[in-house]
Amino acid sequence: MLIKNLFKSKNSKLLQVTFRFYSKGTVSKHYDVVIAGGGMVGTSLACTLGKNTKLREKRVLLLEACPNKAWGNPEKYSNRVVSINPSSQKLFSDLGAWKFIEKHRFAPVKQLQVWDALSDASVTFGNAESQEIVSYIVENDLLLAALTEEVKNCDNVNVLYNAKVTKYGLPDYEGNIVNITLDNGDEYTCDLLLGCDGVNSSVRKSMQADYVSWSYNQMGVVATLKLKECMKNEIAWQRFLPNGPVALLPLTDELSSLVWSTSPEEARRLLSVTEEEFVEALNKAIWSKYSSSIIVQQATSIFDTFLRVLNCSKSEKNNVPPTVKSIEPNSRAAFPLGFGHSSQYIGKGVALVGDAAHRVHPLAGQGVNLGFGDVACLSNTLGEAVYDGSTINDLSYLRNYEKDRQRHNIVTMAGIEGLHRLYNTDLTPIVLLRSLGLQATQALEPLKRAIVSQAS
Ligand SMILES: Cc1cc2nc3c(=O)[nH]c(=O)nc-3n(C[C@H](O)[C@H](O)[C@H](O)COP(=O)(O)OP(=O)(O)OC[C@H]3O[C@@H](n4cnc5c(N)ncnc54)[C@H](O)[C@@H]3O)c2cc1C
């Protein structure tokens, strides 16, 4: 027997749940939407759906396997940070979550400087002297805490922590309801399941979606760095080394965060050496001269002269990267890096969002930004479906979400993959090609703007 909207008390979220009573006596709860996975993407989705006025009547449940990590305002910076683009920052502002981040801490990036270890070619995006911000560096835990605070203000969203899903029963040909079982035996049902459960998504596996993936045979080594000089730290630096890129992201005038992609063997070595040896290896990676081919040197020099003659080459202020003094004790860690893309983002009663649908190399700092883009698009799409009088799991609307996001994500992912392949070799013709490409990009403002626009 189904009793819909039995209790409508506005004050009790529990009573707002629609209950399903089964003859065997178990009670399972029904929601319009269940979000599986309360990481940065799942929690931002819960918040976005909760604040979407078109979805006010829809009941949402967020299930997260881990405990709620409250923000304890720690003095030490976390070694896990993300660079979020202006569109993601706007999403946070619109949700009201940015004020929590502003109250605590974040670092604006005004310029991104990228250079090749095997040639003199470099490119800058943005301008350290201007007021314009190209990205924002925020700790993952702070971002999540800001979203968690805002979710508390959404009357139609319930959150369950320590709630690990062990089984998904997706609707078959005739059915319309999704069944969800937790590891403690609790059961829930919903009209629409949103899989935000990360790279190894069980939702994606239950969909039996085609998933293209590979490992980069690289690890991302992270750490919190103390800089030698206290300075206006508003430039993000990235140097492409033969083993992978090393990036320094500003945190404060004295601290930066490291993302160093390198071979698994080198990553293991970097984690096992003393902190002093680690700092020495890092400064070498940032500063040392690599022997470059004479052909590359001559060709890039001629091309630079050519660009100057054409008046395209701008003499910009020559910024130099910081030197690292030490690292925060015990801040080193490493994460495996890989690529993944699901050819289906949607199915009957289900959609994938964030890393569950796509995974990229961190070299362009785009992974979670793509996920936040999915969140904004999906919330609009579901709002439209309900506003037009359709059901929240209407496949034709879900297809629009899939189409819009794949159109954007595949182009961005192809660009990141292209960059990875281009810089993952020291073959002279490729080094030459990429160096000329970097010089041309530096000279052509419209090209730079197009790149920034796709990444925003
Ligand atoms: C070194 C490194 C640096 C990066 N830097 C950047 C950057 O600068 N900018 C950027 O945009 N991106 C960056 N990324 C990528 C970014 O970290 C990811 O894209 C992002 O964390 C994905 O978020 P998500 O919420 O989709 O997935 P996740 O963070 O993996 O969250 C998934 C959540 O689902 C929960 N879950 C899983 N299974 C279940 C289950 N069965 N039941 C209940 N809950 C479940 C998990 O507990 C988890 O909380 C970086 C990645 C790495 C490795």
The ligand as a Gaussian input file, in Angstrom:
#p B3LYP/6-31G(d) Opt

LIG

0 1
 C       46.216000      15.460000      -7.079000
 C       44.894000      15.975000      -7.605000
 C       44.713000      17.343000      -7.793000
 C       43.513000      17.838000      -8.293000
 N       43.380000      19.178000      -8.510000
 C       42.234000      19.653000      -9.059000
 C       42.072000      21.052000      -9.327000
 O       42.965000      21.853000      -9.058000
 N       40.917000      21.485000      -9.889000
 C       39.916000      20.616000     -10.210000
 O       38.892000      21.056000     -10.755000
 N       40.028000      19.297000      -9.928000
 C       41.140000      18.791000      -9.370000
 N       41.257000      17.462000      -9.098000
 C       40.103000      16.582000      -9.352000
 C       39.111000      16.605000      -8.197000
 O       39.766000      16.284000      -6.979000
 C       37.977000      15.622000      -8.465000
 O       37.426000      15.917000      -9.733000
 C       36.890000      15.722000      -7.410000
 O       37.385000      15.373000      -6.131000
 C       35.709000      14.813000      -7.761000
 O       34.667000      15.037000      -6.844000
 P       33.429000      14.050000      -6.775000
 O       32.549000      14.579000      -5.698000
 O       32.856000      13.817000      -8.130000
 O       34.038000      12.634000      -6.360000
 P       34.725000      12.218000      -4.977000
 O       35.506000      13.342000      -4.409000
 O       35.446000      10.941000      -5.242000
 O       33.492000      11.949000      -4.010000
 C       32.726000      10.773000      -4.095000
 C       31.996000      10.609000      -2.769000
 O       31.108000       9.490000      -2.887000
 C       31.177000       8.744000      -1.686000
 N       30.815000       7.356000      -2.022000
 C       31.470000       6.507000      -2.849000
 N       30.836000       5.323000      -2.894000
 C       29.763000       5.427000      -2.075000
 C       28.727000       4.526000      -1.677000
 N       28.688000       3.261000      -2.141000
 N       27.782000       4.966000      -0.823000
 C       27.800000       6.231000      -0.333000
 N       28.767000       7.131000      -0.666000
 C       29.728000       6.722000      -1.518000
 C       32.630000       8.875000      -1.221000
 O       32.757000       8.627000       0.170000
 C       32.924000      10.320000      -1.587000
 O       32.646000      11.209000      -0.549000
 C       42.455000      16.940000      -8.599000
 C       42.623000      15.571000      -8.392000
 C       43.828000      15.086000      -7.904000
 C       43.996000      13.594000      -7.693000

